[in-house]
């Protein structure tokens, strides 16, 4: 009770002191800015701020008080910028970096020396004594677990002590036996999914000396042995009967474990780096791979994958088009007032019924609103089925305004889990009290969960609740070389991407896997960000397509030295083609479809990669971000072990020369600063971030290094620690002059029979790199064809173009012949005119480019649909292309039809690509036509306009119909009052380019009219 009173008093005193400092700081600020409603100029502000900082220095003697006052005034200035509209450059907050806490302090060194003396005395007695009781064997096991196996983390020591109560289950990977220990502590992240829960599981590799003691432990009778119940009892059980303990000897279990590493690091040939020592004692956290993932390091089969369509994994959220579905341009306040009206009571005395609330929410048209508003409305509607109207009103008041303004203009469909977490954390940080923070975080969690279930948004990796008892989860995962090769091979099997797009997708994945770039960093890369050199330095910087995640993410990383030979071929081919087609250096490196200015959909890439990796490996936790995990884990192994390919080839594939080149580029010559260089390569401010999130082989590295120790083992020591039989020792001794612990590992493995990790996938042949780079049926993009023909029109030689774009010259000749033929198509009337080219463009080979981004998006989507349906509807699609090219002219937009059955057939042929809502019909002279009923049936469901009106006098014709495609911006243009309608030539442009790429010149040239069977299969 007295202690609590003292603590409360000290807390109140600290609060009083803080308020006193803030009050004095505000007084100094008010003296310079007495009226904050009047915004100062930037020059005046800087002058007065200099006076304020001088006054702060005179008023506060301690650095801590000065820092508190300074930051409080910065916060006050930020408020004035928001509320009073101060147009000034705000000072930055003052941060003071503390020096890192050193392990080797004077106190630690004294305790470590004392422990080493006691341990060495005990170890020397093993040559003369026997571990014939559970107490002695337990003591030896705990000391060996720390000093010889290198596990000096207090949590692991406690878990190992508990594990000894039951029979120990041993596992084995890369011929190294290990045990798994589960730790339940708030200070560590979880890393493994165990059924419906997440746990923290460490993999602990064991020295042969520890394995011998485990074998001995299994032989002893434990029936009368009482296991330690807590840390103190464990400490006493370890130090009992040890000689030489002095007052400097560590007096707690935690200190004892920390000092034990001093023995481990001095074992002959241990070569433990300081980073691994810090990990071993628990000062730095690093998380093991799940056992199922670790199995792939040694056993590398991949399953067959049935995924052959890339666009099957696009977001379930369909972006609304600015023409066909009107997107609201009103500010979020529009929805604020609408929702406020929906939850408003009809009378202050009458409660709003749930049914009435649901009716009002259902009446809000979500199809006309952006996705962030649509998601909020639908979530409130779903909650109204389980919550009272008053609860929904509370949700609205606490969340709606913040959500709408925070997400306005953001593309939620392109955001990943980290982006959402940052967004939600910023919203929570703006709330004042802990209670309000907790309430808001709960609502955001529910709203996001709804988005995950309904629209397949990426699930959050960590809880966002403030002061939550839930631990963060580290997604430990590694993509081995075989699995990555299978991923690239699977991309080569995709049917809805052309050759260029497959290369683009493979290049993106290769750079992510080898260079460790985040997905957001990859999608915003521009051509000017990749140096055109042998190394190909990549600059990761902010640009118009996106910002870096943190300030530390601004960096340069090498590209080509990180790649294998077949990967260099793919990346080089993609970059050469992109640079050849680019109109400027700021063009994006990675695009798909017809719009070269639109970044790749991050959600689509992430979703596709996740599903393919999981289907190939059978591991349900792998995601795109594990490409980055794999890169950094691989580099950690290279930082610790030379020529790792000989030891763990499915993790490190580089030859010794290749590895040396990479090490020189990333780590330089300094061994001491390797982890800081690796952190800079990853875009982190310190190595600790890499350990906490990305390094998953720290446990394996310690196990492997300690297996290399050259500690001589005598016959007496081998018998005392139960390493082998006398006969086996004599056999080993006959072969080796000196025996080391690892010489006994095969014998102990045979006796203890550890369970080998086996991958559960069906066996598959190892992936051949030829399967990745080979292309059975090359499909080229419309963009490439357009660029090639544009170069030819500008006078470039065909052979030079063929070399530049790596194309067969005969293919280019065919494109030129087809383009020339289509340019020569003329109308069949008296005043014959070119069908596709105006007089101003009569010498051009190509149609005019699509100008609007909306049209380019439509064209990209149509190309995908044509690829998917061409085999089944080859004849109808060919006929539609030929008909369109022969029934258009430059004076009118759209396609002309003289017969209703032709119109019906055309609409049916392209209906899987373009629905009727996108079309418009202009009818000419059909009022008196004898087949007017057939005409109306043909364009039933399509918006129609009347063209030339037919007369009841004179000759009665059948009438004609022109089919026009509505422009995506038609409604906007019409609203300006300039035009009554506005059409798009996107489909005609697409058909024109498809004709150039698909026609067979031998069948087409020399004929007066293109026949329906002229095209070959589409390759676009």
HELIX and SHEET records of a PDB file:
HELIX    1   1 UNK A    2  UNK A   32  1                                  31    
HELIX    2   2 UNK A   42  UNK A   59  1                                  18    
HELIX    3   3 UNK A   63  UNK A   83  1                                  21    
HELIX    4   4 UNK A  106  UNK A  125  1                                  20    
HELIX    5   5 UNK A  134  UNK A  147  1                                  14    
HELIX    6   6 UNK A  154  UNK A  163  1                                  10    
HELIX    7   7 UNK A  208  UNK A  219  1                                  12    
HELIX    8   8 UNK A  231  UNK A  239  1                                   9    
HELIX    9   9 UNK A  253  UNK A  264  1                                  12    
HELIX   10  10 UNK A  274  UNK A  281  1                                   8    
HELIX   11  11 UNK A  291  UNK A  298  1                                   8    
HELIX   12  12 UNK A  310  UNK A  313  5                                   4    
HELIX   13  13 UNK A  332  UNK A  343  1                                  12    
HELIX   14  14 UNK A  354  UNK A  362  1                                   9    
HELIX   15  15 UNK A  366  UNK A  368  5                                   3    
HELIX   16  16 UNK A  371  UNK A  383  1                                  13    
HELIX   17  17 UNK A  389  UNK A  395  1                                   7    
HELIX   18  18 UNK A  396  UNK A  400  3                                   5    
HELIX   19  19 UNK A  401  UNK A  407  1                                   7    
HELIX   20  20 UNK A  412  UNK A  414  5                                   3    
HELIX   21  21 UNK A  417  UNK A  429  1                                  13    
HELIX   22  22 UNK A  434  UNK A  455  1                                  22    
HELIX   23  23 UNK A  481  UNK A  491  1                                  11    
HELIX   24  24 UNK A  499  UNK A  515  1                                  17    
HELIX   25  25 UNK A  519  UNK A  523  1                                   5    
HELIX   26  26 UNK A  527  UNK A  529  5                                   3    
HELIX   27  27 UNK A  551  UNK A  553  5                                   3    
HELIX   28  28 UNK A  560  UNK A  562  5                                   3    
HELIX   29  29 UNK A  565  UNK A  581  1                                  17    
HELIX   30  30 UNK A  602  UNK A  617  1                                  16    
HELIX   31  31 UNK A  626  UNK A  640  1                                  15    
HELIX   32  32 UNK A  644  UNK A  646  5                                   3    
HELIX   33  33 UNK A  656  UNK A  667  1                                  12    
HELIX   34  34 UNK A  674  UNK A  682  1                                   9    
HELIX   35  35 UNK A  687  UNK A  693  1                                   7    
HELIX   36  36 UNK A  698  UNK A  707  1                                  10    
HELIX   37  37 UNK A  715  UNK A  720  1                                   6    
HELIX   38  38 UNK A  726  UNK A  735  1                                  10    
HELIX   39  39 UNK A  741  UNK A  744  5                                   4    
HELIX   40  40 UNK A  745  UNK A  752  1                                   8    
HELIX   41  41 UNK A  769  UNK A  773  1                                   5    
HELIX   42  42 UNK A  782  UNK A  793  1                                  12    
HELIX   43  43 UNK A  798  UNK A  805  1                                   8    
HELIX   44  44 UNK A  809  UNK A  823  1                                  15    
HELIX   45  45 UNK A  839  UNK A  841  5                                   3    
HELIX   46  46 UNK A  853  UNK A  869  1                                  17    
HELIX   47  47 UNK A  874  UNK A  886  1                                  13    
HELIX   48  48 UNK A  900  UNK A  909  1                                  10    
HELIX   49  49 UNK A  916  UNK A  918  5                                   3    
HELIX   50  50 UNK A  932  UNK A  938  1                                   7    
HELIX   51  51 UNK A  970  UNK A  975  1                                   6    
HELIX   52  52 UNK A  986  UNK A  998  1                                  13    
HELIX   53  53 UNK A 1001  UNK A 1004  1                                   4    
SHEET    1   A 5 UNK A 192  UNK A 194  0                                        
SHEET    2   A 5 UNK A 197  UNK A 205 -1                                        
SHEET    3   A 5 UNK A 176  UNK A 183 -1                                        
SHEET    4   A 5 UNK A 171  UNK A 173 -1                                        
SHEET    5   A 5 UNK A 755  UNK A 756  1                                        
SHEET    1   B 2 UNK A 538  UNK A 540  0                                        
SHEET    2   B 2 UNK A 555  UNK A 557 -1                                        
SHEET    1   C 4 UNK A 895  UNK A 897  0                                        
SHEET    2   C 4 UNK A 960  UNK A 966 -1                                        
SHEET    3   C 4 UNK A 919  UNK A 924 -1                                        
SHEET    4   C 4 UNK A 943  UNK A 946  1                                        
SHEET    1   D 3 UNK A 895  UNK A 897  0                                        
SHEET    2   D 3 UNK A 960  UNK A 966 -1                                        
SHEET    3   D 3 UNK A 983  UNK A 984 -1                                        
END                                                                             
